[in-house]
Amino acid sequence: MTQTAKPMGPIPQGFAALDGELAIAGVRAREWVKRAGGAPLFVYDAGLVAARIDAFRTAFPGVGLHYAVKANPFGPLLAFMAGRVDGFDIASGGELAALRAADVSGTRIGFAGPGKRSADIAAAIAAGITLHIESSHEADRVLDAGARAGVAPRLAIRINPDFQLAGAGMRMGGGAAPFGVDSEQVPALVRRLVAAGAEWRGFHVYAGSQALDAGAIVASQLATLELVARLAEAAGVTVPVCNLGGGFGIPYFPGQQPLDLAAVGNGLGEGLSQRAAVLAETRFVLELGRWLVGEAGVYLAEVVDRKHSRGETFLVVDGGLHHQLAASGNFGSVIRRNYPCAIATRFDAAADDIAHVVGCLCTPLDRLGDALALPHAEPGDLVALFCAGAYGASASPAAFLGHGPAREVLAGLG
Ligand SMILES: *Cc1c(COP(=O)(O)O)cnc(C)c1O
């Protein structure tokens, strides 16, 4: 063996061995694959999602919780969320359809995102959804659509702030951006919406994603409170709802620590207690995706081949980047690092092997684990990739190379 093992990220809490096998929601991995009809398979543990929601409620009393559907739009998961979160944020007509299928009422939905299509705008207005305006031209289109439908559209403005969320894995605000209305243009646009007879719903600031630094998140929230107060005063309006964004991250890689939720809750709570008078009656919400569902998901794929090439071992699985693009390092990461990974069928065995875990796609990009220290695995074993609950199945090129989509299941419903 000429390889040296490379580190992997931490396996999330909530997963234990049962009869030597990885158990998800108390059921062995092989049993999940059998029940689902085969691998590759995403299993989402609803109990772990519920625990996250509970933790949020404890840390953020009085703050609303929205689920960002983009993170994972799996139907049963949306239905599970519907009874537990206060609202949903969508970014497409397809996500709206997924929520309608899960019986979520339009009045609990906010629709942000650039390039909204006319048909989606019309459907959103008809359903009573709050549209988050991303540009001046979009404001015209939405007001026209409301006039055609004979209803006052419910409108908020997504602000492109003049600051960034420091340390975010992906930044979506500050500088020039396709997202949101530049803050300096906001007061005039608010006045225009109100004058046109729209139902004014408030502001939305989303500065970035995958942030693990509590201090940076709080700083961005406090800056948001100041910004929306200043803009509301300038526009001469109050703010019924203020969506403060989110961006709460999870540890994927070696050395990353979980977000200190209490620190964010305390920091925001203090900021809210000192907020400007114009925000006295405002309802504040956070919109979270990844943090709620990411660590609750496991991607299971079966080892099809164990191959040796010039001193290195390859475990070739029946899944790949077409289901779990992010784990291959090709979804917004600069350097490829290893997601947490295990041999699910030998979960409590000692790591006595070093192997690359590769997918079945005919491209060198399809590497899910690089030089991992794992128990010796053979064809028929199951590989588990953790942190697969967000930006997995729906954020991967499932059509690439024709292997087809993965199966998905929501586990732990009792
Ligand atoms: C992507 C996105 C989210 C969700 O981000 P997470 O990192 O998954 O929490 C929330 N709001 C908006 C506007 C987004 O674009």
The ligand as a Tripos MOL2 file, in Angstrom:
@<TRIPOS>MOLECULE
LIG
   15    15     1     0     0
SMALL
NO_CHARGES

@<TRIPOS>ATOM
      1 C1        -30.1260   29.2560   -1.0730 C.3       1 LIG1
      2 C2        -30.9630   30.1870   -0.3170 C.ar      1 LIG1
      3 C3        -31.3720   29.8610    0.9880 C.ar      1 LIG1
      4 C4        -30.9640   28.6110    1.6930 C.3       1 LIG1
      5 O1        -29.6050   28.5860    1.9950 O.3       1 LIG1
      6 P1        -29.0120   27.4890    3.0000 P.3       1 LIG1
      7 O2        -27.5570   27.7250    2.9600 O.co2     1 LIG1
      8 O3        -29.4080   26.1520    2.4450 O.co2     1 LIG1
      9 O4        -29.6200   27.6920    4.3340 O.co2     1 LIG1
     10 C5        -32.1810   30.7550    1.6460 C.ar      1 LIG1
     11 N1        -32.5790   31.8940    1.0510 N.ar      1 LIG1
     12 C6        -32.2190   32.2410   -0.1930 C.ar      1 LIG1
     13 C7        -32.6850   33.5030   -0.7660 C.3       1 LIG1
     14 C8        -31.3900   31.4010   -0.9210 C.ar      1 LIG1
     15 O5        -31.0250   31.7500   -2.1540 O.3       1 LIG1
@<TRIPOS>BOND
     1     1     2 1
     2     2     3 ar
     3     2    14 ar
     4     3     4 1
     5     3    10 ar
     6     4     5 1
     7     5     6 1
     8     6     7 2
     9     6     8 1
    10     6     9 1
    11    10    11 ar
    12    11    12 ar
    13    12    13 1
    14    12    14 ar
    15    14    15 1
@<TRIPOS>SUBSTRUCTURE
     1 LIG1         1 GROUP 0 **** ****
